[in-house]
Amino acid sequence: MVRRTKEEAQATRSQILEAAEQAFYARGVARTTLADIATLAGVTRGAIYWHFTNKAELFQAMLDSLHEPLEEMSQATHNEDEADPLGCMKKLLVHLFHEVSRNPKTRRINEILFHKCEFTDEMCDFRRQRRDNAVWCNERIGLALSNAVRKGQLPATLDVSRAAVSLHAYIDGLLAQWLLVPESFSLYDQAETLVESCMDMLRHSPALRQHDAAV
């Protein structure tokens, strides 16, 4: 009986997340209320509050559903025993671009995040989460780049912090641009070339070298 109750609770949580995704995509985050989501999910508002404290927490849970498949690939880029961390990073980014361009759910959620999420007062918690996430992502990218430097795949004089910020901005910019105007270029077909152009930036850009490095 207890097992069934847990299964039912998980099913309700999944219903709520699916309904939130549909509502956010159709109306935008600011214009969507928890009552709207409850109606669409066929549950009470109390059921939503049982699973999520507020809209920000619900929104974050929706985003978290996308991260798990990429986590193993991401870990490989940081592993000191990995012989090809830069190759792992390239595979990770190509997979990300392919996933966004071909998986409808991944595309919808990313479109909500980039173009349908307003940082209103009720989303202040989420804004703080996004800021923390940006810092965390830059740190993770920096670890991967440092690993590639140690393996001799990137210049020893690479300014890892600056390169991490640049790489993060490049990825976000590509996704934001394609999601806004998907007919402007094929993210799927050009994924490998777009990633390789970024790798070239890391390898060859003088602007990403340490200022005090010997010339």
C-alpha positions in Angstrom: 0.0 0.0 0.0 2.8 2.4 0.9 4.6 1.5 -2.4 1.4 2.3 -4.3 1.1 5.7 -2.5 4.7 6.6 -3.5 4.1 5.6 -7.1 0.9 7.7 -7.1 2.8 10.7 -5.7 5.5 10.3 -8.3 2.8 10.1 -11.0 1.2 13.2 -9.7 4.5 15.1 -9.7 5.1 14.0 -13.3 1.7 15.3 -14.3 2.3 18.6 -12.7 5.7 19.0 -14.4 4.2 18.1 -17.8 1.4 20.6 -17.2 3.8 23.3 -16.1 5.9 22.8 -19.3 2.8 23.1 -21.5 1.5 26.2 -19.7 4.9 28.0 -19.5 5.4 27.3 -23.2 2.0 28.5 -24.2 1.6 31.6 -21.9 5.1 32.4 -20.6 6.2 31.9 -17.0 5.0 35.3 -15.6 1.5 34.9 -17.0 1.1 31.3 -15.8 -0.3 30.8 -12.3 -0.2 27.7 -10.2 -4.0 27.5 -10.6 -3.5 27.3 -14.3 -1.1 24.5 -13.9 -3.3 22.7 -11.4 -6.3 22.9 -13.9 -4.2 21.6 -16.7 -2.8 18.8 -14.6 -6.2 17.8 -13.2 -5.0 18.3 -9.6 -5.7 20.8 -6.8 -3.4 23.7 -6.0 -2.8 21.9 -2.7 -1.3 18.9 -4.6 1.1 21.3 -6.3 2.2 22.8 -3.0 2.7 19.3 -1.6 5.4 18.7 -4.2 6.7 22.3 -4.8 7.1 25.3 -2.5 6.4 27.8 -5.2 6.6 28.5 -9.0 10.3 29.0 -8.9 10.9 25.6 -7.4 8.5 24.0 -9.9 10.4 25.7 -12.8 13.7 24.5 -11.5 12.5 20.9 -11.2 11.4 21.1 -14.9 14.9 22.3 -15.8 16.5 19.6 -13.7 14.7 16.9 -15.8 17.0 17.8 -18.7 20.4 17.5 -17.0 20.6 13.9 -16.0 21.4 12.4 -19.4 24.4 14.8 -19.9 25.9 14.4 -16.4 28.0 11.3 -17.1 29.5 12.9 -20.2 30.2 16.1 -18.2 31.9 14.1 -15.4 34.3 12.6 -18.0 35.7 16.0 -18.9 36.8 16.5 -15.2 38.2 13.0 -14.7 42.0 13.2 -14.3 42.2 9.6 -15.7 40.4 10.6 -18.9 42.9 10.7 -21.7 40.8 12.9 -24.0 39.0 15.5 -21.9 38.7 17.9 -24.8 37.2 15.2 -27.0 34.7 14.4 -24.2 33.8 18.1 -24.1 33.3 18.2 -27.8 31.0 15.1 -27.7 29.1 16.7 -24.9 28.4 19.9 -26.8 27.5 18.2 -30.0 25.1 16.0 -28.1 23.6 19.0 -26.4 23.0 20.8 -29.8 21.6 17.6 -31.3 19.3 17.1 -28.3 18.0 20.6 -28.4 17.4 20.6 -32.1 15.8 17.1 -32.4 14.1 16.4 -29.0 10.8 18.4 -28.8 10.7 18.3 -25.0 14.3 19.5 -24.7 13.6 22.2 -27.2 10.5 23.5 -25.5 12.1 23.7 -22.1 15.1 25.5 -23.4 12.8 27.9 -25.3 10.9 28.6 -22.1 14.2 29.3 -20.3 15.7 31.5 -22.9 12.7 33.4 -24.3 9.6 32.9 -22.0 10.9 33.3 -18.5 10.7 36.8 -16.9 12.4 37.4 -13.6 9.4 38.9 -11.8 9.1 39.2 -8.0 7.7 35.8 -7.6 10.7 34.4 -9.5 13.3 36.0 -7.4 14.3 32.7 -5.9 14.7 31.3 -9.4 16.8 34.3 -10.4 19.2 33.6 -7.5 19.3 29.9 -8.6 20.2 30.9 -12.1 23.0 33.2 -10.9 24.4 30.4 -8.7 24.0 28.0 -11.6 25.9 30.3 -13.9 28.8 30.5 -11.4 28.7 26.8 -10.9 28.7 26.1 -14.7 31.7 28.4 -15.2 33.6 26.6 -12.5 32.8 23.2 -14.1 33.8 24.4 -17.5 37.0 25.7 -16.0 37.8 22.3 -14.4 37.3 20.6 -17.8 39.5 23.2 -19.5 42.2 22.8 -16.9 42.1 19.1 -17.4 42.6 19.6 -21.1 45.6 22.0 -20.4 47.2 19.3 -18.2 46.8 16.8 -21.0 48.4 19.1 -23.5 45.3 19.6 -25.5 45.1 23.3 -24.9 47.8 25.9 -24.5 49.5 26.0 -21.1 49.1 29.8 -21.2 45.3 29.6 -21.5 43.5 31.9 -19.1 41.1 29.2 -17.9 38.7 31.6 -16.1 38.3 33.9 -19.1 38.0 30.9 -21.5 35.3 29.3 -19.3 33.2 32.5 -19.4 33.7 32.8 -23.2 32.8 29.2 -23.8 29.7 29.4 -21.6 28.6 32.6 -23.4 29.2 31.0 -26.8 27.0 28.0 -26.0 24.2 30.1 -24.5 24.3 32.6 -27.4 24.1 29.9 -30.0 21.1 28.2 -28.3 19.3 31.5 -27.7 19.8 32.6 -31.3 18.7 29.3 -32.8 15.7 28.9 -30.5 14.6 32.5 -31.5 15.2 32.0 -35.3 15.6 28.2 -35.9 15.3 28.7 -39.7 18.4 30.9 -39.7 20.7 27.8 -39.6 20.6 24.1 -38.9 21.8 23.5 -35.4 21.7 19.8 -35.9 23.7 19.7 -39.2 26.2 22.3 -38.1 26.7 21.1 -34.6 30.1 19.6 -35.1 31.4 22.6 -37.1 30.0 25.1 -34.5 31.7 23.2 -31.7 35.0 22.9 -33.5 35.0 26.6 -34.2 34.8 27.2 -30.5 37.6 24.7 -29.9 39.7 26.8 -32.3 39.0 29.9 -30.3 40.3 28.1 -27.2 43.4 26.9 -28.9 44.4 29.9 -30.9 42.8 33.2 -29.6 45.5 35.5 -28.1 42.8 37.3 -26.1 42.3 34.1 -24.1 46.0 33.9 -23.0 47.3 34.9 -19.6 48.5 38.5 -19.8 51.7 37.8 -17.8 52.6 34.8 -19.9 55.9 34.9 -21.8 55.4 35.8 -25.5 
